[in-house]
Amino acid sequence: MEYHSIIFNFSLFLSVGCVAEIYVRMKGMGKKVEKDHGKIVPDTPKLVPPLVLLVAALVIAVITRPH
């Protein structure tokens, strides 16, 4: 197997994982609820790290796509 196809397949797998991570963070699955004096503290999801990784994975996939 060539290195280009291995990198391409890994970047596609990584992009699917990033989309799943963004979905989980947006829905708030698996997050513990913080309470302060009985009131729920709102917590905004941090979406920037998976978005940056998704963009990088897509750029690498475009660069290394098989001909």
C-alpha positions in Angstrom: 0.0 0.0 0.0 1.3 3.5 -0.8 1.8 6.1 1.8 -0.6 8.5 0.1 -3.5 6.1 0.3 -2.8 5.3 4.0 -2.7 9.0 4.9 -5.8 9.6 2.8 -7.8 6.8 4.5 -6.6 7.9 8.0 -7.6 11.5 7.3 -11.1 10.4 6.2 -11.4 8.3 9.4 -10.3 11.3 11.4 -12.8 13.6 9.8 -15.7 11.1 10.6 -14.5 11.0 14.2 -14.4 14.8 14.3 -17.9 15.1 13.0 -19.0 12.6 15.7 -17.2 14.6 18.4 -18.8 17.8 17.3 -22.3 16.2 17.4 -21.6 14.8 20.9 -20.4 18.1 22.2 -23.4 20.0 20.7 -25.9 17.6 22.2 -24.1 17.6 25.6 -24.0 13.8 25.9 -22.0 12.4 28.7 -21.5 15.8 30.4 -21.9 16.2 34.1 -24.3 19.0 35.1 -22.7 21.6 37.4 -24.9 23.1 40.0 -24.2 26.2 42.1 -26.6 26.6 45.1 -29.2 24.4 43.4 -29.2 26.2 40.1 -27.7 24.7 36.9 -24.7 26.5 35.6 -24.9 26.9 31.8 -21.9 25.5 30.0 -21.2 26.4 26.4 -19.6 23.5 24.4 -16.0 24.0 23.1 -16.3 23.3 19.4 -13.1 25.0 18.2 -10.6 22.1 18.7 -12.6 19.5 16.8 -13.4 22.0 14.1 -9.8 22.8 13.6 -8.9 19.1 13.5 -11.7 18.5 11.0 -10.5 21.3 8.7 -6.9 19.9 8.9 -8.1 16.4 8.1 -10.1 17.6 5.1 -7.2 19.6 3.8 -4.9 16.6 4.1 -7.5 14.4 2.4 -7.7 16.8 -0.5 -4.0 17.0 -0.8 -3.4 13.2 -0.7 -6.4 12.0 -2.6 -5.7 9.1 -5.0 -5.7 9.8 -8.7 
